[in-house]
Amino acid sequence: MLEVSRVHTYYADLHVLEEVSLKVSEGEVVALFGPNGHGKSTLLKTICGLHSAARGTISFRGTDITKSPAHKIVEMGIAYIPEERHLFPEMTVYENLMMGAYNQRARKTQKKNLEFIYDIFPRLKERKNQPTSTLSGGESRMVAVGRGLMSEPSMLLVDEPSIGLSPSMRGVVFNSLEKINREKKITILIVEQEIRDALKLAGRIYMIKKGQILFERSADGVDVKEIEKAYF
Amino acid sequence: MESFISAIVSGLISGSLYAAMALGLTIIYGISRVFNFGHGVVALVGAYIAWLFVQNATLAGAPLLMGILVTMVVMFIFGYLIYLLAIGPLMKKPNWEISTVLFMLGLGIMLENIILQIYGPRVKSIPVFISGNLRFSNIQINWHDLAILVIVIAAILLLNYFFKVTRTGQAMRAVAQSIPGAKVVGIDIEKIFGLTFGLAFMVTAFSGVMLATKFFMNPNIGWDWMVKGFVIVCFGGLGSTSGAIFAALILGIVEALTTLYFGPSWVWPIWFIIFIVVLLVRPQGILGGRS
C-alpha cells in the first residue's frame, strides 16, 4: 500500500533521513521505534508532504506521491495526525472535526464518520460546542485523531499519540486506534515511545536510528529488551 | 447637547467607514501575516476606478453601483495576481516579513504615481448616492450618511457570513489559526492565500469608494487612509476583525468629538496619544488575543 524507497531528507544542512526504505501493506499496523531526534517524525512528515524528500521515492497504492503537495496526499487517503496536534484553537470541537472533512471525497461520508468518532470518543460529543483551546491534552488528542478520521483516509500516520497523556487516557487512545484498524480497516503507521502499548497494536515494527532503518521485525515474540537496547 | 449628539452620529458614520477600510488590512494580516503597506493606495485605486463611472453625474446612484461592482471584480483579480506573482514567491524566501512589506510599499508608491499620471493632482470626489436630510427634532442626518452606515453594516455581516458558513471562508479561518493544521486537513494553502489577497483587495477597494463619497480624494490621500487603518488594526488587535470594527467606531467618535471641542488639527495628535497608550498598556490591542 505504502512504499518508501531510499528516501533522503534534510532540514537545511542537517541530513535527517538517510536511505530509508519501508513498506506497509493494506490493513497492517506498523510501529516505528527509535530514539528522539533520529528521524521518526520527519519520516511521517515526509510521507504526508509537510516536508519534502531530497532523494528517493514514496508511492501510495502505486502512485508516486514524492513530489505531491500535502493537500493532494490527504485527498488520496493518507491522514497525518501530528504529535503537536495543530488544532484550530478558536473553533469548536465540532468545527475542528468538520474541517477534517474538507476534501471533496470526505464530505460524502462526513455524517457517518462523525457518528463513529462520537462513538469511540463520547467525551467529544459532550464537548462538541467548546473551543478546542479549552480542552485537556487527552481531549485535544482525541480531536486530532477524530479530525484525521473525518478525512475518510485509508491510511493513518500517527505521531506519538500517547505523549503527555495519563495512563488511563493512553489506554483510551490506543483502544481507539485498535478499533479504527479493526472496524474501519484503516492501515496505520505509528510512531510511539510506549513500546509495550505499541507492540500490542502493531503487527510489524521498524527501528530507526540516526536516520537509518536499523532493523525490521514481526511484532510477535519481539524482544522488548532488544528494542530498548537499540535506544542507547 | 445637539452638537454633541450630532458629533456622535457623525463619528459613528466615519467610524463605520474606517472599519470597512481596516477590514482589508486585518484580513490579509490575520490570514497570511503579511502587513500590507500599500493598503491605502489599493483603496484609492478602487475609488478612482469607480470615479470613472460617475465623473459626469451629479447624483451617483446607478452608475456608482456599476462602478463599485467593476472595481470589486478588477481589484479581486488584481489582489489574486499580486499574491500569485509576487507575494507568494517572496513568502517562500527567508525574511519574507520585511520583503513583503517593502514590496507592498513599493507597489503603493508606484500605483500612487500611476494615478497621478492618469488623473492629475486635483482633488476629486464621488458624488453622494442620495440627497436630502433626515430630521429628528434638532438633529439632522444626511440620507447619504445613513446609506453609508447601512451599506457598511451589510458588508460586514456578509463578510462574517462568508467566514462562518462557506467552505472557502472556513478554510481561511483555519489557515489563520494554524497553517500546519490547515495543511494536515488538506487545505491548499497557496490557493487560500491567493483568494485572501483577492478578497482583501476587493473589500479595501469597496471601502475606498465609500470613503471617497464621504470625503475627497487626491493621488496621495491613500497614505493618510493607510495610517488610520494601521492605528485601527493595532488598537483593535492585529488580525482581529471584531477588534478592528470596535476600534474604528471608537476612533471615529473620538475624531468627531475632538473636532467639535478642540478643532480638527487636534485629531491626529489625540488619535496617536490613544494609540501609544494602548500599545503601552495593552500591546495585543483591545480585543486581540494573539500577540
Interface residues (C-beta under 8 A of the other chain):
Chain A: C48 G49 L50 P69 A70 H71 V74 E75 A79 Y80 I81 P82 E84 R85 H86 L87 F88 P89 E90 M91 E95 M98 M99 G100 Y102 N103 R147 G148 S151
Chain B: R167 Q170 A171 R173 A174 Q177 S178 P180 G181 K183 V184 V185 G186 I187 D188 I189 G289
